[in-house]
Amino acid sequence: MTETSFPGESPQKVQNALAAAGIPTTVREMPASTRTAKEAAATIGCTVAQIAKSLVFRASVTDRAILVIASGINRVNEALLAQFVGEPIERATPEFVRERTGFVIGGVPPIGHPSALPTWMDRDLLQFETIWAAAGTPFAVFEISPADLQRISGATVSDLKSK
């Protein structure tokens, strides 16, 4: 892995959020795509399960953005998420994701959004010493402990995976 300067402001926003939360980690710009969990794991050299993918859903009634931080190997049980949220949910459009998070799909981080999002975190991520998350672009990532990510994202830890 190589660290380089950030070509845009998105990774810097994530680095600033990490620093503000007192997390001593550095956003890394990778030489290959980290857009999907599988690509990220291959580029980083970790398991797909160690990738904390940020998925944004739209609450159908209130139009709120809902964030799920899921293990890279798990699919989210959307019916269960809707129960937790208290209203029907749907997959967010790329435009909705960009508007509500300030980031594009494929690089949405679990932190650094313009405002706090209701957030759930996959319990399966807790089994790892460190996990990797997107940092604003399809080439930027950061390493963090699951406990620190849960704390700084304000996530509710839950079992949301599809069986």
NURO-360969 format. One record per residue (C-alpha): residue in one letter; x, z, y. Coordinates in steps of 0.5 Angstrom, whole numbers, padded with zeros to 4 digits, always signed. Layout:
N
AXZY;...
# end
This chain:
163
M+0000+0000+0000;T+0002-0001+0007;E+0000+0002+0014;T+0000-0003+0020;S-0003-0003+0026;F-0011-0004+0027;P-0013-0011+0029;G-0019-0008+0032;E-0023-0002+0035;S-0027-0001+0028;P-0021+0003+0024;Q-0019+0006+0031;K-0026+0009+0031;V-0026+0012+0024;Q-0019+0015+0025;N-0021+0018+0032;A-0027+0021+0028;L-0022+0024+0022;A-0017+0027+0028;A-0023+0030+0031;A-0025+0033+0025;G-0018+0036+0023;I-0017+0031+0017;P-0010+0030+0017;T-0010+0023+0014;T-0009+0016+0016;V-0013+0010+0016;R-0010+0004+0012;E-0010-0003+0013;M-0010-0006+0007;P-0007-0013+0005;A-0013-0015+0001;S-0020-0014+0001;T-0023-0008+0000;R-0030-0010+0002;T-0033-0008-0005;A-0032-0002-0009;K-0029-0007-0015;E-0024-0010-0010;A-0022-0004-0006;A-0020+0000-0013;A-0016-0006-0015;T-0013-0007-0008;I-0012+0001-0007;G-0010+0002-0015;C-0015+0007-0016;T-0021+0007-0021;V-0028+0004-0018;A-0031+0011-0019;Q-0026+0014-0014;I-0029+0009-0008;A-0034+0012-0004;K-0038+0007-0002;S-0043+0007+0004;L-0050+0004+0003;V-0055+0004+0009;F-0062+0004+0008;R-0068+0004+0013;A-0074+0009+0012;S-0080+0004+0012;V-0084+0009+0017;T-0080+0012+0022;D-0075+0006+0022;R-0069+0011+0021;A-0062+0009+0018;I-0061+0013+0012;L-0053+0013+0009;V-0052+0014+0002;I-0044+0016+0000;A-0044+0013-0007;S-0039+0013-0013;G-0037+0006-0013;I-0039+0005-0021;N-0046+0008-0019;R-0052+0005-0017;V-0057+0009-0012;N-0064+0011-0015;E-0068+0008-0009;A-0074+0012-0011;L-0071+0018-0012;L-0068+0017-0005;A-0075+0016-0002;Q-0077+0022-0005;F-0071+0026-0001;V-0072+0022+0005;G-0080+0024+0005;E-0082+0016+0006;P-0081+0010+0003;I-0074+0006+0004;E-0072-0001+0004;R-0065-0004+0004;A-0062-0005+0011;T-0061-0012+0014;P-0054-0013+0016;E-0057-0013+0023;F-0060-0006+0022;V-0053-0004+0019;R-0049-0006+0025;E-0054-0004+0030;R-0055+0003+0027;T-0048+0005+0025;G-0043+0000+0030;F-0040-0003+0023;V-0041-0009+0019;I-0043-0009+0012;G-0037-0009+0007;G-0033-0004+0012;V-0038+0001+0014;P-0035+0008+0014;P-0038+0015+0012;I-0037+0017+0019;G-0035+0015+0026;H-0042+0012+0027;P-0045+0013+0034;S-0050+0018+0032;A-0051+0023+0026;L-0055+0019+0020;P-0059+0023+0015;T-0053+0023+0009;W-0053+0024+0002;M-0047+0024-0002;D-0046+0022-0010;R-0045+0029-0014;D-0040+0024-0018;L-0035+0024-0013;L-0034+0031-0013;Q-0030+0031-0020;F-0024+0027-0016;E-0018+0031-0012;T-0019+0025-0007;I-0023+0019-0006;W-0023+0013-0002;A-0028+0010+0003;A-0028+0004+0008;A-0026+0005+0015;G-0029+0000+0019;T-0027-0007+0016;P-0027-0010+0010;F-0019-0009+0010;A-0019-0002+0012;V-0019+0005+0008;F-0018+0012+0008;E-0016+0017+0003;I-0020+0024+0003;S-0022+0030-0001;P-0030+0030-0003;A-0031+0037+0000;D-0028+0034+0007;L-0032+0028+0007;Q-0038+0032+0005;R-0037+0037+0011;I-0035+0032+0016;S-0041+0027+0014;G-0046+0033+0014;A-0048+0030+0007;T-0053+0033+0002;V-0050+0033-0005;S-0055+0030-0010;D-0055+0026-0016;L-0058+0020-0014;K-0055+0015-0019;S-0060+0010-0023;K-0060+0012-0030;
# end
